[in-house]
Amino acid sequence: MFHIICYSTIYIANTNTAVNNLYRKIGGNIDNFMTIKKYNKGFYSCDILFIDECSMVSNNDMITILSKKLLSV
């Protein structure tokens, strides 16, 4: 017997170019791919958040991302 577990995912990156590259490589629903600025301005819920090139994310943006994610848990 197999159990299928589906997780909602969001992929974020610093630039639109990086977002488009992620989408081309991973595929899926384009609505789940966005820039960090868009993610931080809106309210999005997901089980797993992927941050592309997280070492390039500013400290302020990272604090906002993590704060939003912790509040949604």
DRENNU-666689 format. One record per residue (C-alpha): residue number from 1; residue in one letter; y, z, x. Coordinates in nm, 2 decimals. Each point is the difference from the previous one (the first is absolute). Example, Ala and Ser with C-alpha at 12.3 -4.5 7.8 and 13.67 -1.06 7.14 Angstrom:
<rs>
k:1 r:A Y:-0.45 Z:0.78 X:1.23
k:2 r:S Y:0.34 Z:-0.07 X:0.14
</rs>
This chain:
<rs>
k:1 r:M Y:0.00 Z:0.00 X:0.00
k:2 r:F Y:0.34 Z:-0.10 X:0.14
k:3 r:H Y:0.33 Z:0.16 X:-0.08
k:4 r:I Y:0.30 Z:-0.22 X:0.02
k:5 r:I Y:0.32 Z:0.19 X:0.09
k:6 r:C Y:0.33 Z:-0.18 X:-0.03
k:7 r:Y Y:0.31 Z:0.13 X:0.17
k:8 r:S Y:0.35 Z:-0.12 X:-0.07
k:9 r:T Y:0.17 Z:-0.11 X:0.32
k:10 r:I Y:0.35 Z:-0.09 X:0.11
k:11 r:Y Y:0.09 Z:-0.17 X:0.32
k:12 r:I Y:0.35 Z:0.05 X:0.15
k:13 r:A Y:0.17 Z:-0.15 X:0.30
k:14 r:N Y:0.35 Z:0.00 X:0.15
k:15 r:T Y:0.08 Z:-0.37 X:-0.05
k:16 r:N Y:-0.08 Z:-0.27 X:-0.26
k:17 r:T Y:-0.16 Z:-0.20 X:0.27
k:18 r:A Y:-0.24 Z:0.28 X:0.08
k:19 r:V Y:-0.07 Z:0.05 X:-0.37
k:20 r:N Y:-0.08 Z:-0.37 X:-0.04
k:21 r:N Y:-0.24 Z:0.01 X:0.30
k:22 r:L Y:-0.18 Z:0.30 X:-0.15
k:23 r:Y Y:-0.04 Z:-0.18 X:-0.33
k:24 r:R Y:-0.13 Z:-0.31 X:0.16
k:25 r:K Y:-0.26 Z:0.19 X:0.21
k:26 r:I Y:-0.11 Z:0.25 X:-0.27
k:27 r:G Y:0.07 Z:-0.18 X:-0.33
k:28 r:G Y:-0.01 Z:0.17 X:-0.34
k:29 r:N Y:0.28 Z:0.07 X:-0.23
k:30 r:I Y:0.34 Z:-0.09 X:0.15
k:31 r:D Y:0.16 Z:0.29 X:-0.20
k:32 r:N Y:-0.18 Z:0.24 X:0.23
k:33 r:F Y:0.18 Z:-0.13 X:0.31
k:34 r:M Y:0.36 Z:0.09 X:0.07
k:35 r:T Y:0.26 Z:0.10 X:0.25
k:36 r:I Y:0.05 Z:0.36 X:0.09
k:37 r:K Y:0.35 Z:-0.02 X:-0.15
k:38 r:K Y:-0.13 Z:-0.12 X:-0.33
k:39 r:Y Y:-0.27 Z:0.27 X:0.00
k:40 r:N Y:0.25 Z:0.28 X:0.07
k:41 r:K Y:0.24 Z:-0.12 X:-0.27
k:42 r:G Y:-0.26 Z:-0.01 X:-0.28
k:43 r:F Y:-0.28 Z:0.21 X:-0.13
k:44 r:Y Y:-0.35 Z:-0.12 X:0.08
k:45 r:S Y:-0.33 Z:0.17 X:-0.04
k:46 r:C Y:-0.31 Z:-0.07 X:0.20
k:47 r:D Y:-0.31 Z:0.16 X:0.15
k:48 r:I Y:0.04 Z:-0.15 X:0.34
k:49 r:L Y:0.32 Z:-0.10 X:0.17
k:50 r:F Y:-0.02 Z:-0.23 X:0.30
k:51 r:I Y:0.31 Z:-0.01 X:0.23
k:52 r:D Y:0.01 Z:-0.30 X:0.23
k:53 r:E Y:0.14 Z:0.06 X:0.35
k:54 r:C Y:0.08 Z:0.36 X:-0.08
k:55 r:S Y:0.13 Z:0.06 X:0.35
k:56 r:M Y:0.29 Z:-0.23 X:-0.09
k:57 r:V Y:0.09 Z:0.21 X:-0.31
k:58 r:S Y:0.31 Z:0.22 X:0.04
k:59 r:N Y:-0.04 Z:0.37 X:-0.02
k:60 r:N Y:0.22 Z:0.01 X:-0.32
k:61 r:D Y:-0.21 Z:-0.27 X:-0.17
k:62 r:M Y:-0.32 Z:0.17 X:0.10
k:63 r:I Y:0.11 Z:0.34 X:-0.14
k:64 r:T Y:0.09 Z:-0.17 X:-0.33
k:65 r:I Y:-0.33 Z:-0.18 X:-0.01
k:66 r:L Y:-0.20 Z:0.31 X:0.07
k:67 r:S Y:0.20 Z:0.21 X:-0.24
k:68 r:K Y:-0.05 Z:-0.24 X:-0.28
k:69 r:K Y:-0.37 Z:-0.02 X:0.07
k:70 r:L Y:-0.04 Z:0.38 X:0.01
k:71 r:L Y:0.18 Z:0.04 X:-0.33
k:72 r:S Y:-0.24 Z:-0.25 X:-0.17
k:73 r:V Y:-0.31 Z:0.20 X:0.11
</rs>
